């Protein structure tokens, strides 16, 4: 089914090109090839598959030396690879990127896209990595908007939204319904369960009952892993389009995420997904949708959340100070939780990326205590 969708998209691109609806200019995407558990060759194979199927796509490799058919910037350091990536985006030498472990700022999270097994239907998962807000309900409301943006970037003019049945779902549903009534353009999906409603169950995940499934990021990340690798045992992702682009109110570039276990089919899908979003000008869509959301009362709704009792404990960051010491050895998926542990003990910390992979940055005088705390909480 995924192949049919991708062939249809490719044929549409070619038809639009012949009709003069889209530019014949190629879209250039950067792909970093460091950090995969499957090796850089697996990511390069995904790039080969993507450009073979899409004559309007050009891929620039950043990482170890690759095939001569690709323009490339060679490095064996993940930190340097991201520095090269950011420079290429800033100078407009590439139009977007696909990478691993990208450190998005607070407020920007990724929207993945999966194939649902019951009917082979594509579904957006909002969100899959990043932190939209420290407050769960606020985060899920914003995630819903990010999902709408991604779906519109994928050509769905009026996407259907479902809210996954997790803690806070009913409050999220109420706020999104209010925003919809006041002008935010989407439809609330209906569960396939007999009692219906917009709060989605496990059956709806399998059936793809909505265009966009709204959830918290940790749940979304888990769903991405299950949907992309349930046939392989989890160590090789074969299905879907990856963990998606980082989207937020102040986004400047289109940077999509794959995981350390993403195989060539998913890398190909991520490049195609990103190509689609670049061609449809996702950054501009995001600006327009946030303006519409504000007119629909977004700020007022979010302020109402803050005035109520918190749905879960909110960890406040201690006073900011320069962080130059690195704590390594923490799994990428546990970074945010590890930072929260340090914040609770009044140690200011940030996530980052070093040459050896993901790191937590702290002040030099806090490093020793920070390591002890992370060991105590089983992060090290």
N, C-alpha and C positions, 0 to 999 in steps of 0.2 A: 504493500500500500504506500509506504514512504516513497518507493521508487516511482510509482505512478504520479504522486503529487509533485515530485521533483521534475519528472519528464514534462508534466503539464506546465509547470512554471517556466522551464526552459523553452518550450514551444511558444508560450505566451510572450516571453522576452523576444524571441526571434520574430514573431508576428508583429509585435509592437515596433520592433526595429525597422522592419520592412515598411510598416505603415507610417513611419516617421514620428511615432508617439514618444519614443525614448531615444536618447542620444546614442550614437554609435561609439562614443568615447568609452574606453574601458574603465572599469572601476578597479582601483588598486587597493588591495588589502594586505596588511602586514600579518604574518603568522610567526609567533615566537615558538621555537622548537626545543626549548630547554625545560626540564622538570617533569617530563612524562615518565611514568613507570614503565611504559612500553617502548621507550627509546625514541630519539628524534626521527628515525626513519619512518616510524608509524605515522607521525604527523605530516611528514613530507609526502607520504603516500596519499593521505587525505587531500593534500593540496593538489596532487596530480589528478585525482579523481574529480575534484571540483572544477579545475580549469578545463579538463577534457569535456565536461558536460556543459560548460557555460563559456561561450566564445567572448563574452563581454567582461569576464573576470580575469584579473591578473594578480598573482600572489607574490609578495616580497618576503623572503625568508629571513628571520633573525635568529641566529644560533650557530651550531656547528656547521661546517662546510657541507653543502648539499649539492644536488644535481646542477649542472651548468645551465639547464634550461630556465632556472629561476634567477632573478636578481636577488642578491643576498648580502647581508651584513653579518660577518662571522664573529662569534664570541662564545666562550664556554661559561660565562658568568650570567646568572639569571638577573641580577641587579643591573648589570650593564645592558642586557637585552632590553629591559624595560626602559632604560634611559634612552637607548636608540629608538625604541618604539615611540616614546613620547616626543622625541625630537622630530621624527618623521611625520607625526600627526600635527605638530605645531607648525611645521613648515609646509604642510599640505602636500607632502610628497606621497602620502598614502591617504586614502579616503576613510579608512576604518581599520579595525584590527581584530584578530582572534588570538587569545593568549591564555596563560595559566596563572593562577595565584595573584591576580591584579588587586592592588590595595585601593579600593574605591573609598572616597571620603564618606562620612556620615551623611545620610540622606539619599545616597545613590545605591540602588540594588539591582540585581539582574533578573530578567524575565526569561525563563527557559521555554522550550517548546518540545513536546513529546508526541509520540504516537500512542494512542490508547488502544489496548489490545482487543476489546470486544468488537469494535467496528472499524478499526484502523483509522480513526479520526484524529486529526491534529488538535492539540490543546496547549494553550499557554499556561505556564505555572508561574504565578506572581506572589512571591519572588523566590529565588533559589540561592543567592549569595548576597553578602552585603548587609548593611544595617540601615533601614529606612528611618527608624525612630527607636528610642529606648523603651517607649511605651507600646505594649503589644497591640492594643486596639488602634491607636494612632498609626502604628506601622502597617497594620493590615488595611486600613482605609487608604493610606497612601499607596500600598502595594496594588490595590484595586485600580487606582489611577494609572500606575505604571503599566499594569496589564492592559488597560484600555489603549495606552499609547503604543505599546508593542503590537497589539492586534491591528490597530489602525496603520501602523507602519508596515504590517504584513498584508494590507489591502482589504481588511474587514472594516467597512464603514461604520457599522453599528454592532459591535461585538456583544455577545451575551456573557454575563458575569455570574459565576456561582461562588459562594463563600463556603470553604471547607468547614466541616463541623468540628472545630477545635475551640478551645476556650476563647471567649470574646466574640464568637461568630455572630451572635444575635445583635450585639451592639454595633458591630461593623455593618451588618445588613441594614440596620435602621439608619445609620449615617449615609451609607451609599444610596439608599432609597431617597433620602432627602436631597442629596446632590443631584440625583437623576431628575427628580421632580422640578428642580430649579435650573435645569439646563445642561447638565453633563450628559453627553450623548452615549448611551449604552442601554442594553436590555438586561433585566434580571432573568437568569436562566431558571428552569424548573427541574427539580429532581425527578428521576424516573420512578422513585418510590411512590406508593399509592397516595401518601399524604402530601406529595409535591413540595412546594416551597423552594426558596433560593439557597437554603443551607444544604450543602451537598454531602452525600454519604459515600462510603467506599464503592458502592455500585456505580455511582456517578463518575468516579475516577476511572473505573474500568471502561465505562461506556462513552466517556467524553461528552457528558451532558451539557457542557458549556464551552464557549470559545476560550474563556479565561477562568482559571481556578485560582481564587484568592486565598492565601494562607500566610502563616508566618514563615520567615526565611528558613529556619531550621527544618520545619516540616517539608517545605518546598525542596530543600536540598536532598532530603531523604527520598522524596517522591521521584526526583530526577534520577537518582541512583537506581531505584527500583525499575522505573520505566525503561531506562536506557540499557540495563544490563541483567534483566531478570532471566534471560536465557543462557547466561554465561557464568553465573555465580558471583558476579560483581567485580571481577578483576579486569574485565574488558567490556567497555561500553560499545554497543553495536547499533543502537536505535536512537532516532531523534536528531535534534539540531543543537544540542549542547545547552549549557546553563544560561546562555543568552547575553544580551547587551546590558551594560550598566546604565540605568535610566534614572533621572532625577530632575528636579526643578532647574538646577544650574548646570546640567550636563553640557559639555562642549564638544565631545567626540563620541564616536560609536566604537566601543571596545567590548567585545564579546568574550565570554569565558568558556573554556573547556576544562575538564578535570584531568588529573594525573592518570586516570584509567580510560580516557576517551580514545577509542580506536579510530582507524582511518575513516569508517563510515560516518561517525559522529563529527570528526574534524571536517570532512567534506560538507556535512549538513550545516555546521556552524559557519563555515565560509559562505555558503549559499544564503543562509538566514541573514548574515551581516550584509551581504551584497544587496539583498532585497531591501533592507532597512536604509542603507545608504542611498539607493536609487529613489526611495520614497521620502527621503529627507526626514529621518526620525527626529533629529535635533529640533527642527522647526515644528514638527507635530507635537513634541513634548512641550515646547513653549506655548503653543496654542491651547493645548489641553489644560495646562496649569492655569492659564488666564481664565479659561472657561470654568474650571473648578473653583477658582477664587470668586468669580461672579456668582457661582451657585452656592456660596457660603462655606467654602472649605475651612477657612481660618476660624470662623465662628464655631463650626462643628468641632474642630480640634481643640479649641479653647474650652469647650464644654467637657471634653474628656479630662482635661487637666484639672478641672474644678471638681470632678467626681473622685470617689475613692479609687485608687489605682487597682487595675485588674491584677497586676503582679508587682512585686518589688522592683522599684526603679533604682538603679545604681547611679549615683551622681559622680561625675569625674572630679577628682581633687584639683586644686589650683594647678594650672599648667606651668611647666618649667622645661628647660632644655633637656632633651633626651639624646644621649650620644652612645650609651652602652647597649649592646645587643644580648638578648637571651635567646639562644637557639634550641632546637630540638623539640619544639611543640608542633603538633599536627596542625595543618592549615585550617581544618574544620573546627579546631578547638581554640583558635586564637582569640576570638571575641570573648568567649567565656573565661579564658585565662586572664585577659585584661580586666574583666569585671572583678575577678578575685583580688587583683592588686588594688583596684580602685576602692574596694570595700575596706582595705587596710590603709587607705590614704596614701597609696603610692601612685603617682601619676605615671601612666604608661600609654604607649601607642603601638599599633601594629605596623609592621614594615616588611621590607624584603631585602635580604642580604645575599651575598654570593652563594651561601650554602642553603638558601631557601627562605621560608617565612621566619620572621623574628618578632620578638617583642622588644620595643625600645624603652629604656628607662634611664634616669639620671645615674651616673656612675656610683654615687653614694647609696643608691637604692638597689643596686644589682644583687648584692649578697642576700639581703633580706627577701628580695623578689624571688630569687631562685629557691630559697628555703620554703617560701609560701607555696610556690608552684609545685614543689616536690611533695609538700604536705597534702595538697589537693589532687595529687596524682596526674598533674599535667607534664611533669618531667620524670 
